[in-house]
Amino acid sequence: MRLGDLALSQNARVCLEATSGQECHLWSALDAEGVTTRKLPPAQIKAFAASRGTRAKTDRIDAELIAQFMDFRPDAGRNLPHAKIRLLRALLSKRGQLVETRKRLLAQIKAHGKLGSADMFEAMDAKLKDLLDYQIAELEARIEHIIATDESLATTAGIPRSVPGIRPVASTMPIAEMPELSQITGEQAAALAGLEPIAHDS
């Protein structure tokens, strides 16, 4: 039986531990089928295991711990972000990659200058930098368009952007990673980030 069918037949929730994005395809597929699916921060599961004195680590033990944790904290974890948030994350990730590439290019240009070989690569480096500048600006424009055309995102973005010195793209990062920020308390935000302590049993 398929996982989605099994979960629906049992009216069960499916809980996933964050695995650097590897869980996203399953998360999206289950959500599309109407299965209640939550993603949990590994730090909370680790703290919960420590509070139970569990030291062994196998797939079965991990699965049992996640199930026990959700019984203990049914409000923990997060639901699948909506499509615009997932798109923002993808755009921000690509922008970060291009910014890092540009940073390395500028370091290489500086090194060529010290070695006296700058003239050899000047035209090539200038074209590459112009291309990177253009692509970064294009991504930033797409990010701004997504926020400007969504009332909820625009309202949330206005909070960090009200702080002097916060650049538009920098203010978008917490929105993409924690879209619930405008609707939750500080304790709930800590829980989503996996920073909320789990009390040890006495």
C-alpha positions in Angstrom: 0.0 0.0 0.0 1.2 3.5 -0.8 2.3 5.7 2.1 -0.3 8.4 1.2 -3.1 5.8 1.0 -2.0 4.2 4.3 -1.9 7.5 6.1 -5.3 8.6 4.8 -6.9 5.3 5.7 -5.6 5.6 9.3 -6.3 9.4 9.5 -2.6 9.6 10.5 -0.1 12.4 10.4 3.3 11.8 8.6 6.2 13.4 10.4 9.5 14.0 8.7 12.9 15.0 10.1 14.6 17.7 8.1 17.3 16.2 5.9 18.9 19.1 4.0 16.0 19.2 1.5 16.0 15.5 0.6 12.5 15.2 2.3 11.0 17.9 0.0 9.7 15.6 -2.8 7.9 13.3 -0.3 6.6 16.2 1.7 5.2 17.9 -1.4 3.6 14.6 -2.7 1.9 13.8 0.6 0.7 17.3 1.0 -0.8 17.2 -2.5 -2.7 14.0 -1.5 -4.2 15.7 1.5 -2.0 13.9 4.1 -1.2 16.1 7.2 2.6 16.2 7.0 4.9 18.0 9.4 8.7 18.6 9.3 10.6 18.5 12.6 13.9 20.1 13.4 16.6 17.5 14.1 17.7 19.5 17.2 14.4 18.9 18.9 14.4 15.1 18.1 18.0 14.9 19.5 17.0 16.8 22.7 14.0 14.6 23.1 16.1 11.4 22.7 18.5 12.7 25.3 15.6 13.4 27.7 14.5 9.8 27.3 18.1 8.4 27.7 18.0 7.0 24.2 21.6 6.6 22.8 21.3 3.9 20.2 20.6 5.1 16.7 18.9 3.1 14.0 16.2 3.9 11.4 13.6 2.1 13.5 14.6 3.8 16.7 14.6 7.2 15.0 11.1 6.6 13.6 9.8 5.6 17.0 11.4 8.7 18.6 9.7 10.9 16.0 6.3 9.3 16.7 6.8 9.6 20.4 7.8 13.2 20.1 4.7 14.1 18.1 2.6 12.5 20.8 4.4 14.6 23.3 4.3 17.8 21.3 1.5 17.5 18.6 1.9 21.2 17.8 5.6 20.9 16.9 7.1 21.1 13.4 5.9 23.0 10.4 3.5 22.5 7.5 4.7 22.6 3.9 5.2 26.3 3.0 3.0 27.5 0.1 4.3 27.7 -3.4 5.5 31.3 -3.3 7.6 30.7 -0.2 9.2 27.7 -1.9 9.9 29.8 -5.0 11.5 32.5 -2.8 13.8 29.9 -1.2 14.9 28.7 -4.6 15.5 32.3 -5.9 17.4 33.2 -2.7 19.5 30.0 -2.9 20.5 30.8 -6.5 21.2 34.4 -5.7 23.5 33.3 -2.9 25.4 31.0 -5.3 25.9 33.8 -7.8 27.0 36.2 -5.2 29.6 33.8 -3.9 30.8 33.2 -7.5 31.1 37.0 -8.0 33.1 37.2 -4.7 35.5 34.6 -5.9 35.9 36.3 -9.3 36.7 39.7 -7.6 39.3 37.9 -5.4 40.9 36.4 -8.6 40.9 39.8 -10.3 42.7 41.2 -7.3 45.2 38.4 -7.4 45.8 38.9 -11.1 46.6 42.5 -10.4 49.3 41.5 -7.8 50.8 39.0 -10.2 50.9 41.5 -13.1 48.6 39.3 -15.3 45.5 41.5 -15.0 45.7 42.7 -18.6 45.6 39.1 -19.9 42.2 38.4 -18.4 40.7 41.9 -18.1 38.2 41.6 -20.9 37.1 38.1 -20.0 36.7 39.0 -16.3 34.8 42.2 -17.1 32.3 40.2 -19.2 31.9 37.6 -16.5 31.3 40.2 -13.8 28.8 42.0 -15.9 26.9 38.8 -16.5 26.9 37.9 -12.8 25.8 41.5 -11.9 22.9 41.2 -14.4 21.8 37.7 -13.2 21.9 38.8 -9.5 19.9 41.9 -10.3 17.4 39.8 -12.3 16.9 37.4 -9.4 16.5 40.3 -6.9 13.8 41.8 -9.2 11.9 38.5 -9.2 12.2 38.3 -5.4 10.8 41.8 -5.0 8.0 41.1 -7.5 6.9 38.0 -5.5 6.8 40.0 -2.3 5.1 43.1 -3.8 2.3 41.1 -5.4 1.5 39.2 -2.2 -0.2 41.2 0.6 0.8 38.9 3.4 4.4 38.6 2.3 4.6 42.4 1.8 3.3 43.0 5.3 5.7 40.5 6.8 8.6 42.0 4.8 7.8 45.4 6.1 8.7 44.4 9.7 12.5 43.8 9.2 12.6 46.5 6.5 11.6 49.1 9.1 14.9 48.6 10.7 17.6 51.1 9.4 20.3 49.4 7.4 18.4 46.2 6.5 18.6 45.7 2.8 15.6 44.3 0.9 17.1 40.9 0.0 18.5 40.4 3.6 15.0 41.0 5.0 13.6 38.4 2.6 15.7 35.6 4.1 13.8 35.1 7.4 10.5 35.4 5.5 11.5 32.5 3.2 12.9 30.3 6.0 10.3 31.1 8.7 7.2 32.4 7.0 5.2 31.9 10.2 7.1 34.8 11.9 4.3 37.3 11.6 1.8 35.0 13.3 3.7 33.4 16.2 5.2 34.2 19.5 9.0 34.3 20.3 8.7 30.9 22.0 6.9 29.4 19.0 9.6 30.8 16.7 12.3 29.2 18.8 10.5 25.9 18.6 10.3 26.1 14.8 14.0 26.8 14.7 14.7 23.8 17.0 16.0 26.1 19.7 13.3 25.5 22.3 14.6 23.4 25.2 13.0 20.0 25.9 12.7 19.4 29.7 14.4 16.3 30.9 12.3 13.8 32.9 13.2 13.8 36.6 
